[in-house]
């Protein structure tokens, strides 16, 4: 059983969208958002970093590079956009 299967239905998910490359996106639930990452269309997954399972899922099941995970979980961040492998790490500041 993966960590994704052990987390409640909503998990640490705030919202998620799978983009179609034509300017549209479909909203996803936790199961849909985490199924097959990163082997799918570009997907925006907005997680609650204060949720107890966020770091566990990122490190064990997300398939993301540790550089990206560390950037996403950093306490102190600046707005930034870093390109890596076949993706982008985008940190935005909350309002």
N, C-alpha and C positions, 0 to 999 in steps of 0.2 A: 504494500500500500504506500503510495507516495504521500508526501506532506500535503499536497493539494487535496487529496481525498480525505485526509484527516481533519482539515479545516472546515468550519461551518460553511453553510451555503454562501454567505456573503464574504466570509474570510476577511482579509484586510482591504478588500476592494472598495474604493470610493466610486469609481466609474471606469469603464473600459470601452474602447471603440476599435473595430477592425476597419481599416481604410481600404477602399477599393481602387485607389489610384486615379479615379475619375472625379474627385471632388466630393464624394459621398462616403459615409461611414455607417456602420451598423453597431448599435449598442449591444454589449455583451454582459452576461452575468459571470460570476467567478469561475464556474466550470468551463464555460466557453472561452473566457479570456486566457485561461491557463492551459487549455488543451492544445498540445503541439507546439507551444512556444519553444524556440524561435522559428520553427519550420513552417511559417505561414505568412500571410500578407502582413504588411506593417500594422502593428497594433499599439494603440495608446492605452497603457494600463496605469491608472492613478491609484496608488496604494496609500493607506494610512500607516505612516512609519511608527506611530505609537502602538499599533496593534501588536500583540505578542508574537504572532506568527509571521509577520512580514519578513524579518531577517532570515528566519528559517527557510521560508519558501524561496526567497531570492537566492540563498546560498545552495540549497539542495535540489531545487526543481526548476528554476527559471531558465537555466542554460546560459545565463549571462556570464561574461568575463568578470573575474574578481575586481579588476580595475573599475568596471562599471558599477558593480555592487557597492564597492567602497565609496564611490562618488555619490551614489544615491542615498547611502546611509550616513554620510558625513553630517556631524552636528553643525558645523560652520561652513557654509558654502557661499560662493559668489555666483551670480548668474554666469553660465558658461555653456559652450557647445563644443564638444570634443568629438572628432571623427575617429573611429577605430574599426578595424576589420571591415565588416559589412554593415556597420550601424553608426549611430550617433548617440552620444550621451548629452542630454539637454537638461540643465538645472535651471529652474525658474524660481524666483523668490515669491513666497506667498504674500498676499496683501494683508 
